[in-house]
């Protein structure tokens, strides 16, 4: 059968030039060639390379750094993309401080660790700017795979599947592609336009049809997907913000943090009159929200978290940056009501003990014009609840190490399966699932 022609992606709606995220500069600016070569030459090229073990996509980090040091930037980029086709965004958004950079041996030598993320950005950005092409679609196998969601997991899975020659169709509810990379990443790490351009770059391998504005379960049923395709990959991410369920949450000025961040990245967030912001939560979404609120010039930003500082789930380096920006925190505190007349004016809180139980007589009030709730997101696994063989764990899709769900031909990866991790985890899980799907389609596994 003849190889299918590349499927052109219909134009993505243009992003507003004046969207709020444009106010932010890069937190980690791009390296110049000389800076990259100098930093690359610091690498010890360790034989055991703990940085590789710390990378969920297992990029051969010493290899790509060595190639930068010798001027082979194209070879460096290929080494990165061979392991992680989303290496350009991961170079920007990965928490390298707790992954590859955190594992660098220099940390044990009282010396600055190698700036692996910035070196990866140098190589991958150069490849993007010079329009280097590294991979081609494999010979057509006549098999097809449906992928739900156009985020990092599905993009990584689709690209890998095309390298094996399987046709792919991505079903995306939004008009935008890129998933959380486009709608949720802190703009001082990566802006939406870059995420969309990376997604387009990944899709240039050809043979991946992207159907936008399609709501799986409504516009197209799960049974129909199963009839259309030989296998299905679910990479839908997470859903809407969880809320506290306390009085006053419907007041103007009380928002889910993920929803607010998305608006800030895609459109304009009205901030007139906002002088005091309270962010509820202590995870990484809360870290992004407090840093973004502060970076947008809101004079008073306070994080309210029900636990203690050493036990907060958000990354310590992110919280350190937030504190440096003037953000303060109320520890072991929990909002019990949002109050105001026409809109939010105050957040009423109570102290909690080590068991998260309210302490009698401990109520206090925080003045606030904006409150962002960052206590988690809904799980989207229930969309598959009617399919026999698929198991859910508190809304998360249960999969094995290859992304297999338990139902023949159905695989999943990314936040809908791991509960909410990093972009690099989604890329790794999407690729692993694609390889398992390939084995299934070719009869290597039942």
PyMOL commands that set and color helices and strands:
alter all, ss='L'
color gray80, all
select helices_A, chain A and resi 20-23+33-40+50-54+61-69+73-83+87-93+96-98+100-103+105-108+116-129+152-163+180-183+192-203+222-228+257-266+284-295+309-311+316-324+381-384+415-418+423-441
alter helices_A, ss='H'
color red, helices_A
select strands_A, chain A and resi 144-148+167-172+208-212+231-234+238-241+254-256+276-280+300-305+328-331+333-340+344-351+364-367+370-373+377-379+392-393+396-397+410-412
alter strands_A, ss='S'
color yellow, strands_A
deselect
rebuild
show_as cartoon
